[in-house]
Each structure stands twice: as C-alpha cells, then as structure tokens.
Amino acid sequence: MRMSKLLMPTLREVPAEAEIASHQLMLRAAMMRKVAAGIYTYLPLGFRVLQKITQIVREEMDAAGGQEVLLPIIQPAELWHETGRWDDYGEEMFKLSDRNDRQFCLGPTHEEIITALVRNEVRSYRQLPLMLYQIQNKYRDEIRPRFGVMRGREFIMKDLYSFDRDEEGLDKSYWAMFHAYERVFARCGLNFRPVEADPGAIGGNQTHEFMAIADAGEAEIVYCSTCDYAANVEKARCLTPPAEPTGREDQLAEVATPGVKTIEELEKFFNRPASEMMKTLIYRGGEQVVAAVLRGDHEVNEIKLARAVGCLEVELADDETIERVTGAPRGFAGPVGLKNCKIIADPAVMNIESGITGGNKVDVHLQGVKPGRDFVPDMVIDIRKAQPGDPCPCGKGILQGARGIEVGQVFKLGTKYSKPLGATFADEDGVERPLIMGCYGIGISRTMAAIIEQYHDEHGICWPVSVAPYHVDVVPVNYRDEQQRTAAERVYAELTAAGVEAVIDDRDERPGVKFKDADLIGFPIRITVGPRGLAEGQVEVRWRATGEEYLISLNEVVSHVQDRIASAIAESKRRCKG
C-alpha cells in the first residue's frame, strides 16, 4: 500500500472528547472516526487491525470445534417474551416496530435466536455436542457511552454457543472454550487474567471473565499472591475476618449524636474504629425493601446483595422510603427494632461484640449493640465487596488489586434458555431432554482498544506484530531523490513479493512528518532509506516497540525482516501454550 493513496488522516492534537489513551490514539492514528455517541466508523488502518483480531479468533474457534454462522441483527420480540427477557433486559435494548406494528429489537446478544435455530434443527443426541459461533455487530443503548469503543452503543463481538446432552458435556465445552480464549488473547499479545465473575442478565451458574490488565479498565479485580485465585470484585468471595475481642461489655443505650451521620464522623465522636461500627443501608430490589448491614469499614457489594435478594439489581432507596421504613432520615438507620423490611447481614457483622449503629431516630445512635441478642438478621450472607489486603479464600495468600478491561467472558447457561424455548433432543431411549447450553463472548473492538492501552508510549501505538495493520513502513527520507526512491521501491517490492505486509511512504512530506506518523500509527518495523546509509549500500531498520536500530545491507534487509516477523509471531504462539 502506498501512503499517498491510503486514507489515514492522522491528528496532531489530542481530541477533547477522548479521555483514555486508546480512545485518543484510535482517533489520532486514523483508526476510526466518531459518527454519534458510542458509534464509530472504522477507517482502513483500524479495519485491518479488526480483521487481524477476528482471524485469530476465528482460527481458535474453528480449532476448538466451532462452526461459524451468521444470525440476524434484528430479532423478533416473541422469542424474548418466551424467555421473559423482553422486559428484564432493561433500557439498554434498542426496540423498534415494523410497518405492521410487530416488535423487534437490535440484538444486544443472541441466546434466544440461536436457541430457536437449534430447537428447529437438532433432534437427536447423535447431533451433539454442537458449537455454533458468529462474529458481527451488537447494539446496546448505553446510558453513558464513553472511552471510545470500550463502552459503545454499537460494537463488534464474537459469540459462540455450545449445546450438550448433559452437564459433563457442558463442562468439556466450557473448558475447551476457556483454553481457546487463553490462546486468543495470548496471540493478540495481551497481558490478561481469567477471573471468576457474576453472570448478570445472561444468567447461568458459572462464568469467568477475561481481563486485560490496564489502569484504564472499568473493572476492579483481585487476585491471590499465593494461589491462582482471581475474581472480579463483584464476585470475589470474602472470608469472614476472625473476631477481635475488645473486652467491651457496654449496655445497649441511646446516645445523642446531633448532625453525626457518616462512619468517619462516628469514629471521631465515639473515639472507636470503624470496625466496631455497623452501617445499615436501605435498598430497593424489585418490590422489596431490604436493609444491608455491614461492618463500618466494609463496602456493600450490590451484585452479591441482589443475588441474596433474588433479583437482577438493587438500588439505594430514596429519602422517602428510608424515612418510611426506619422512622428517621438518611444517616440514622440501624437494625435494632427494624421491622418494616428484611435484614441481610454480612457475616463479619456477627463477630462484633459491642457495636455502634443508627438508632432509627433523628440525631440518635445506639452503642453496646450485640448482633444475635439485640437484632436477629433474616439472612446472614456474604454481601461485602472484596478489597486488596483481604485474605484470599484459599486461606494462605493475600488479595492484591488491579484494574482490568473485560475482553471476553464464558458462561455455563445450563437450561436457562433451552427450557423456556422448548429446545430438546431425544436421548438413546427416545426420551426428550432439554439441551444443556454454554455461551462464550469476545469483544473484538474492545480487544483492539485493550491492546492499545497496553501497547503505547508518548509517541503513539506500538502494535504487536500479530495484530498490526501493516508490519513494515518503508520510508525514503526524500522520495523525490532518484537513488532513494529506487532503493525504497526495490525494498517495498521485495517485501511484498515475500508476503510481508508493507507500506511505502511515497508522500512529498518532510522526514519528521513521516517518522511521526510511523510512530503514531505504530508499524512494528520502520525501514528508513536515506543518503548516508545508501552510500554504504545499507538501510536503517528500526523496531518500534524497543527502539532497536540496525544498519542492514539492501541485499539482506528482506530476509532480516522476515526472520524478525516470523520470530515475533512464533513467540505469540508459544505464549498461548505456556
């Protein structure tokens, strides 16, 4: 490809709307352009990267037994009504009607439609196991699209669905996909961790997220310093801290606390640590009102709380609800004497000997509160948000923290979709049984952004060879100089003939402009053809990621580049086996 013909409108200034590196560089390096909030057009360079990632994904899905299909983006509402998700999915779903007022949605995911396909085509256990996948656009009406393609309203995704006859078969399919994902992300060059996660609206009884480690990640993860345990904080299990005897035997008593509401204020007022406080948060979960009780130094995990309540999500109650339930304004809720809602306590609360909590009266707190004596929770269950420094569930290590970008997720769905949609098969005895399903997704466009987050510097992107738009940029310092032009064209032609993906910068631009664009776009190798090197029959080869520079003979430069590229690709494949 000739740079003079390539649509690559690079930008020197950082776009004001772009907050994180990947968003900034995808715009500056001419990878994409914004159409509307969360919706982007991919330019030639960006599309080539997407194709590289897609090909890696396709190869690993095929190798694991997947068969590629293409499902419709527009899905009929009837299927979603059959599973009960038409209303449950929420406002993120784009809904539309045709001229006959029949309702449809733009597919945010494809469990319903793939299950409907299989229920009509699969009849016997002899057709199982079955893995079907597609790579196409998904649509979700994000309330706050941000960070470029990290959280967009239109995005490219690979989703694979497995169909098995029993749980043993599902387990094999699940772990086959798990390991295929490890290979995909290793080949893309990512530093990633699989972590235990919450299934959310997709459902199922087991799931792992694949997190690309990056400071810009929206997700918080914790991992053990000793074992392989790693989890999204939404899912991370918390060990109950051992009881810490204080020797206190305070009598239950009301204490006037005018204007004292927060844990920090209570610590100062009572001269007691937050670990001896009990904070009570009033939530709404569907039609229920619940009181979540935690130690004062712990944070509620709303995902765990929602699962305990038995709903998809919970939200903090409004002031009116809090006052109706507790008899006091926000800041004075407590579990003692609370009768108008279900009380859910974290296990750590039950180890407090003599605690302090809200008194359900304005400007009043209680001291000397003993759980089990002064109040009995309706449920004692882990509802705490794990944090770095907590003991690992293995009981040996300490949890460390990191931020991650979710680039993939695998789910065990079981019969969540096959039962309501009537997707069954006949076993050896002719008995109809529901198909056992799994679901496995990779965010293609998000993976592209995650790679940039991990591979960039102050000059631009540093693409791994496996996903770079082109491998080599041939840069004649002065294209109008006949000797430089001839040598550059020779190198470019020989590289192309050898199957190396190369561009030649034949623009009538200053060398500095060409070098800046090469670094911004992130071509792994730059070959500079200049007068000093040519005087010795040599060209300069520079490796973008490390800054290594070599003077190589014109006669040997192609074989040198081929060897370096082959070595880099082989290393990425070795990583996925390690």
C-alpha positions in Angstrom: 0.0 0.0 0.0 1.2 3.5 -0.9 0.8 6.0 1.9 -0.1 8.6 -0.8 -3.2 6.5 -1.6 -4.0 5.4 2.0 -6.9 7.1 3.8 -5.0 7.9 7.0 -6.0 11.4 8.3 -3.8 11.4 11.4 -4.2 14.1 14.0 -1.5 16.0 15.9 -3.8 17.3 18.6 -5.5 15.2 21.2 -9.3 15.3 20.7 -11.0 16.9 23.6 -13.6 14.2 23.9 -11.1 11.4 24.3 -10.3 10.6 28.0 -8.1 7.5 27.8 -5.1 6.5 25.6 -6.9 4.0 23.4 -9.7 6.5 22.5 -7.2 9.3 21.8 -4.9 7.1 19.7 -7.6 5.4 17.7 -8.7 8.9 16.6 -5.2 10.4 16.2 -3.8 7.4 14.4 -6.7 7.4 11.9 -8.1 4.1 13.1 -11.7 5.4 13.4 -14.0 8.5 13.4 -17.0 9.3 15.5 -20.5 9.2 14.0 -22.5 9.7 17.2 -22.1 9.0 20.9 -20.8 5.4 21.1 -20.9 4.8 17.3 -17.8 4.8 15.1 -16.7 4.3 11.5 -13.5 2.3 11.1 -11.0 3.6 8.6 -8.8 1.3 6.6 -6.0 1.0 9.2 -8.4 0.3 12.0 -10.4 -2.2 10.0 -7.2 -4.1 9.2 -6.5 -4.4 12.9 -10.0 -5.7 13.5 -9.6 -8.2 10.7 -6.3 -9.5 12.3 -8.0 -9.9 15.7 -11.0 -11.5 14.0 -8.9 -14.0 12.1 -7.1 -15.1 15.3 -10.5 -15.6 17.0 -11.8 -17.5 14.0 -8.8 -19.8 13.9 -9.1 -20.7 17.6 -12.9 -21.1 17.4 -12.6 -23.5 14.4 -9.7 -25.4 16.1 -11.9 -25.9 19.2 -14.8 -27.3 17.2 -16.8 -24.2 16.5 -18.9 -23.8 13.3 -19.4 -20.3 12.0 -22.9 -19.0 11.2 -24.4 -15.5 10.7 -27.5 -14.6 12.7 -29.8 -11.7 12.1 -29.2 -8.4 13.9 -33.0 -7.7 14.0 -34.7 -10.1 16.4 -38.5 -10.7 16.9 -39.8 -9.7 20.3 -41.7 -13.0 20.6 -38.5 -15.0 21.3 -37.6 -12.6 24.1 -41.0 -12.9 25.6 -40.7 -16.7 25.6 -37.6 -16.4 27.9 -39.0 -13.4 29.9 -36.1 -11.1 29.0 -38.0 -8.6 26.8 -38.8 -6.5 29.9 -35.9 -7.8 32.1 -33.2 -6.7 29.8 -33.9 -3.0 30.5 -33.5 0.2 28.7 -30.2 -0.8 27.1 -32.2 -2.7 24.5 -32.9 -0.9 21.2 -36.6 -1.7 20.4 -38.4 -0.9 17.2 -41.6 -1.8 15.3 -42.2 -2.6 11.7 -45.0 -1.2 9.5 -47.3 -3.9 10.9 -46.5 -2.9 14.5 -44.7 -6.1 15.1 -42.0 -5.5 17.7 -38.3 -6.2 17.2 -35.0 -5.4 18.9 -31.5 -4.8 17.6 -29.6 -7.7 19.1 -27.7 -6.9 22.2 -26.9 -10.7 22.5 -28.2 -13.8 20.7 -29.1 -16.5 23.2 -32.8 -16.5 22.1 -32.3 -16.6 18.4 -29.5 -19.3 18.4 -31.6 -21.5 20.7 -34.6 -21.1 18.4 -32.5 -22.1 15.5 -31.2 -25.2 17.2 -34.6 -26.3 18.6 -35.8 -26.5 15.0 -32.8 -28.3 13.6 -31.4 -30.6 16.3 -33.5 -33.7 17.1 -31.1 -36.4 18.4 -28.3 -36.9 20.8 -26.3 -38.0 17.7 -26.1 -34.4 16.6 -24.4 -33.4 19.9 -22.2 -31.8 21.1 -22.6 -28.7 18.8 -20.8 -25.4 18.9 -22.0 -22.5 16.7 -20.5 -19.0 16.6 -20.7 -15.8 14.8 -18.8 -12.5 14.5 -20.9 -9.4 14.0 -22.2 -6.2 15.5 -24.2 -5.9 18.7 -26.3 -3.0 19.9 -26.8 -1.7 23.4 -28.2 1.7 24.3 -25.6 2.6 26.9 -26.8 5.3 29.2 -23.3 6.9 29.1 -21.2 5.8 26.2 -17.6 6.6 27.0 -13.9 5.7 26.4 -14.4 5.3 22.7 -15.2 1.6 21.8 -14.7 0.5 25.4 -18.3 1.3 26.1 -20.1 1.9 22.9 -23.7 1.5 21.6 -22.6 -0.4 18.5 -19.7 -2.9 18.9 -18.2 -6.0 17.2 -18.4 -9.2 19.1 -17.8 -12.9 18.7 -20.4 -15.1 20.4 -20.3 -18.9 20.5 -23.0 -21.1 21.9 -22.5 -24.7 22.9 -25.2 -27.4 23.1 -24.6 -30.6 25.0 -26.6 -33.5 26.3 -25.6 -33.3 29.9 -23.5 -31.4 32.5 -20.4 -33.5 31.8 -20.6 -32.4 28.2 -21.1 -28.8 29.1 -18.1 -28.9 31.4 -15.9 -30.2 28.5 -17.3 -27.5 26.1 -16.8 -24.8 28.8 -13.2 -25.6 29.5 -12.4 -26.1 25.8 -13.6 -22.5 25.2 -11.8 -21.3 28.3 -8.5 -22.5 27.0 -9.3 -21.3 23.4 -9.8 -17.8 24.9 -6.4 -18.1 26.6 -4.8 -18.8 23.2 -6.7 -15.9 21.5 -5.6 -13.3 24.0 -2.0 -14.6 24.2 -1.8 -14.5 20.4 -3.1 -10.9 20.5 -0.2 -10.1 22.8 -2.4 -9.2 25.8 -1.4 -9.3 29.5 -4.6 -10.8 30.8 -6.2 -12.8 33.7 -9.2 -15.1 33.7 -11.3 -14.2 36.8 -14.4 -15.5 38.5 -17.3 -13.3 37.7 -21.1 -12.7 38.1 -23.3 -13.8 35.2 -25.5 -10.8 35.3 -28.5 -10.7 32.9 -27.1 -13.5 30.7 -27.6 -16.0 33.6 -26.0 -19.3 34.3 -24.3 -20.9 37.2 -20.6 -20.5 36.4 -18.7 -17.8 34.5 -15.2 -16.4 34.0 -14.3 -13.0 32.6 -11.0 -12.5 30.7 -9.5 -9.2 31.9 -6.8 -7.3 30.1 -4.8 -5.6 32.9 -4.8 -1.8 32.3 -5.1 1.2 34.5 -7.9 2.5 32.3 -10.0 -0.6 33.0 -13.5 -0.1 34.4 -13.5 -3.3 36.3 -11.8 -4.0 39.6 -10.2 -7.4 40.1 -8.5 -9.1 43.0 -6.0 -11.9 42.8 -4.1 -14.0 45.2 -0.4 -13.6 46.0 -0.1 -17.3 46.6 -2.6 -19.3 44.6 -4.3 -18.9 41.2 -7.5 -17.4 42.6 -8.6 -14.3 40.8 -12.1 -12.7 40.6 -14.0 -9.6 39.7 -14.7 -7.7 42.9 -18.4 -8.2 42.0 -17.9 -11.9 42.5 -14.9 -12.2 44.8 -15.5 -14.3 47.9 -14.8 -12.7 51.2 -13.6 -14.7 54.2 -15.2 -13.7 57.5 -12.5 -11.9 59.5 -11.9 -13.6 62.8 -13.5 -12.0 65.9 -11.3 -9.4 67.6 -12.1 -9.4 71.3 -12.3 -5.9 72.6 -13.4 -6.7 76.2 -16.2 -4.2 75.9 -19.5 -5.0 77.7 -21.4 -1.8 77.0 -25.0 -1.8 77.8 -27.4 -1.2 75.0 -28.1 2.6 75.2 -29.2 5.5 73.1 -26.6 8.3 72.5 -27.5 11.7 71.2 -25.4 12.4 68.1 -26.6 15.7 66.6 -25.5 16.0 63.0 -23.3 12.9 63.1 -24.1 10.7 60.2 -21.1 9.2 58.4 -18.7 6.5 59.6 -15.9 9.0 59.7 -17.9 11.3 61.9 -18.9 8.5 64.2 -15.3 7.4 64.6 -14.4 10.8 65.9 -17.5 11.2 68.1 -17.1 7.8 69.9 -13.3 7.5 69.5 -13.9 4.0 68.2 -12.6 2.3 65.0 -14.9 1.8 62.0 -14.6 -2.0 62.5 -16.7 -1.6 65.7 -19.5 0.2 63.8 -22.4 -1.4 61.9 -23.7 0.6 59.0 -27.2 0.0 57.7 -28.0 0.8 54.1 -31.6 0.7 52.8 -32.1 -0.8 49.3 -34.9 -1.5 46.9 -34.7 -4.7 45.0 -37.7 -5.0 42.7 -40.8 -4.7 45.0 -38.7 -5.5 48.1 -37.1 -3.1 50.6 -34.1 -4.6 52.4 -31.6 -3.4 55.0 -28.0 -4.4 54.3 -25.9 -4.4 57.5 -22.1 -4.3 57.2 -19.1 -3.5 59.4 -18.3 0.2 59.2 -15.0 -0.4 57.4 -16.5 -2.6 54.7 -18.4 -1.7 51.5 -21.5 -3.3 50.2 -21.3 -5.4 47.0 -24.6 -4.6 45.3 -24.2 -7.6 42.9 -24.0 -10.0 45.9 -26.8 -8.2 47.6 -29.0 -8.5 44.5 -28.3 -12.2 44.3 -29.2 -12.6 48.0 -32.5 -10.8 47.4 -33.2 -12.8 44.3 -33.3 -10.0 41.7 -31.1 -8.7 38.9 -30.2 -5.5 40.6 -30.7 -3.3 43.6 -30.6 0.4 44.1 -30.3 2.6 47.2 -33.7 3.7 48.5 -34.8 7.3 48.2 -35.2 9.5 51.2 -39.0 8.9 51.4 -38.6 5.2 51.5 -35.8 5.4 54.2 -37.9 7.6 56.4 -41.0 5.4 56.0 -39.0 2.2 56.8 -36.8 3.4 59.6 -38.7 6.4 61.0 -35.6 8.6 60.6 -33.9 10.5 57.8 -30.9 9.1 55.9 -27.8 8.6 58.1 -29.5 7.2 61.2 -30.7 3.7 60.1 -29.9 0.7 62.2 -31.0 -3.0 62.5 -32.3 -2.8 66.1 -36.1 -2.8 66.2 -36.3 -2.6 62.4 -39.5 -4.4 61.4 -40.5 -2.9 58.0 -38.0 -4.7 55.8 -35.8 -7.8 55.5 -32.5 -7.5 57.3 -29.5 -9.0 55.5 -26.2 -9.0 57.5 -22.7 -9.7 56.3 -21.0 -12.5 58.4 -18.4 -10.1 59.7 -21.1 -8.1 61.5 -22.0 -11.1 63.7 -18.5 -11.1 65.2 -18.9 -7.5 66.6 -19.1 -7.8 70.4 -20.4 -4.4 71.3 -21.0 -2.2 68.3 -22.4 1.2 67.4 -25.2 1.6 64.9 -28.0 4.0 63.9 -30.9 4.4 66.3 -33.7 4.9 63.8 -34.3 8.3 65.3 -33.1 11.7 64.2 -29.7 12.5 65.8 -29.6 9.2 67.7 -27.2 6.2 67.6 -27.1 3.1 69.7 -24.0 1.8 71.4 -23.5 -1.6 73.1 -25.3 -3.4 70.2 -24.7 -7.1 70.1 -25.8 -9.0 67.0 -28.0 -12.0 67.7 -29.1 -10.5 71.0 -30.3 -7.1 70.0 -31.3 -7.9 66.5 -31.6 -11.2 64.5 -31.0 -10.9 60.7 -33.3 -12.6 58.3 -30.2 -13.7 56.4 -26.5 -13.8 57.1 -24.6 -14.0 53.9 -21.5 -12.5 52.2 -22.6 -9.1 50.8 -19.2 -7.4 51.2 -17.0 -6.0 48.4 -13.6 -7.6 48.4 -10.6 -5.3 48.5 -6.8 -5.6 48.3 -5.3 -6.7 51.6 -8.2 -9.1 52.4 -7.2 -12.7 53.0 -7.7 -15.0 49.9 -10.4 -17.6 50.1 -7.6 -20.2 49.9 -6.7 -19.2 53.4 -3.0 -18.7 52.7 -2.4 -15.7 50.4 -3.4 -12.0 50.5 -5.5 -10.5 47.8 -3.9 -7.9 45.5 -5.8 -5.5 43.3 -5.7 -4.4 39.7 -7.9 -2.8 37.1 -9.0 -4.7 34.0 -10.8 -4.3 30.7 -13.2 -7.2 30.1 -12.3 -8.5 26.7 -14.1 -11.9 26.9 -16.5 -13.9 29.1 -17.5 -17.6 29.2 -20.8 -18.8 30.8 -22.4 -22.1 31.8 -26.0 -21.4 31.0 -27.5 -24.9 31.7 -31.2 -24.9 30.7 -31.9 -21.2 31.3 -32.8 -20.7 27.6 -33.5 -24.3 26.3 -36.3 -25.0 28.8 -38.5 -21.9 28.1 -37.8 -22.1 24.4 -38.5 -25.8 24.2 -35.1 -26.8 22.8 -34.9 -30.5 23.4 -33.3 -33.6 21.9 -34.1 -37.3 22.0 -31.7 -39.5 24.0 -30.8 -43.1 23.3 -34.1 -44.2 24.8 -36.2 -41.7 22.8 -36.8 -39.5 25.9 -37.0 -35.8 25.2 -34.4 -33.8 27.3 -33.6 -30.1 27.3 -30.3 -29.1 25.7 -27.6 -28.0 28.1 -26.1 -24.7 26.9 -23.0 -22.6 27.3 -22.3 -19.1 26.0 -18.9 -17.5 25.1 -18.2 -14.0 24.0 -15.2 -11.9 22.9 -15.4 -8.2 22.3 -13.5 -7.8 19.1 -13.5 -4.0 19.0 -12.9 -3.8 22.8 -9.9 -6.1 22.4 -8.4 -3.7 19.9 -8.7 -0.9 22.4 -7.3 -3.0 25.2 -4.2 -3.8 23.1 -3.6 -0.1 22.6 -3.9 0.5 26.3 -1.1 -2.0 26.9 1.0 -1.1 23.9 1.5 2.6 23.6 4.0 5.3 24.5 4.2 9.1 24.3 4.6 8.9 20.5 1.7 6.6 19.7 0.7 3.0 19.3 3.2 0.1 19.5 1.3 -2.8 17.8 2.3 -6.4 18.5 3.2 -8.0 15.1 0.2 -10.4 15.2 -2.4 -7.6 15.0 -0.5 -4.7 13.4 -2.3 -3.1 10.4 0.9 -3.5 8.4 4.2 -5.0 9.5 6.7 -2.6 7.8 6.8 1.0 6.8 9.4 1.8 4.2 10.3 5.4 4.5 12.5 7.1 1.9 13.8 10.3 3.5 13.3 12.2 0.2 11.1 10.4 -2.2 12.0 12.9 -5.0 15.6 11.8 -4.8 16.0 9.2 -7.6 18.5 7.0 -5.7 16.4 6.9 -2.5 13.2 6.4 -4.5 14.7 3.5 -6.5 16.1 1.8 -3.4 12.8 2.2 -1.4 10.7 0.9 -4.2 13.0 -2.1 -4.5 12.7 -2.9 -0.8 9.0 -2.4 -0.9 8.5 -4.6 -3.9 10.7 -7.4 -2.5 8.9 -7.3 0.9 5.5 -7.5 -0.9 6.7 -10.4 -3.1 7.9 -12.2 0.0 4.4 -11.9 1.6 5.4 -9.2 4.1 2.6 -6.7 4.8 4.3 -3.4 3.9 3.5 0.3 3.1 5.8 2.7 1.4 5.7 6.4 2.4 5.8 7.9 -1.0 4.4 11.2 0.1 6.0 14.5 -0.6 6.5 15.3 3.1 9.3 16.2 5.4 11.1 13.2 7.1 9.9 14.4 10.5 6.3 14.2 9.4 6.8 10.7 8.1 8.6 9.5 11.2 5.9 10.9 13.5 3.1 9.3 11.5 5.0 5.9 11.6 5.3 6.1 15.4 1.8 7.3 15.8 0.2 4.6 13.7 2.6 2.0 15.3 4.0 0.0 12.4 6.2 -2.6 14.2 9.2 -2.1 11.8 10.4 1.1 10.0 12.9 0.8 7.2 14.5 4.2 6.6 16.1 4.7 3.2 18.5 7.7 3.4 21.6 9.1 1.7 24.0 8.2 4.4 23.0 4.5 4.6 22.8 4.1 0.8 26.3 5.4 0.5 27.3 2.1 2.2 24.6 0.1 0.4 22.6 -0.1 3.7 19.2 0.9 5.1 18.2 1.6 8.7 15.8 -0.9 10.3 14.1 0.3 13.5 11.9 -1.9 15.8 9.1 0.3 17.1 8.5 -1.4 20.4 12.0 -1.4 21.7 13.7 1.4 19.7 16.4 -1.1 18.5 18.1 0.2 15.3 20.2 -1.8 12.8 22.1 -0.9 9.6 21.3 -3.8 7.2 22.5 -4.4 3.7 20.0 -3.8 0.9 20.5 -7.4 -0.2 19.7 -8.8 3.3 17.0 -6.5 4.6 14.1 -8.6 3.4 15.3 -11.8 4.9 16.2 -9.9 8.2 12.7 -8.5 8.4 11.1 -11.9 7.5 13.0 -13.6 10.3 12.1 -10.9 12.9 8.4 -11.1 12.0 8.3 -14.9 12.0 10.1 -14.9 15.4 7.6 -12.4 16.8 4.6 -14.5 15.6 6.1 -17.7 16.8 6.7 -16.1 20.2 3.0 -15.1 20.4 2.0 -18.7 19.7 4.4 -20.0 22.3 2.8 -17.7 24.8 -0.5 -19.3 24.2 0.9 -22.8 25.0 2.8 -21.7 28.1 
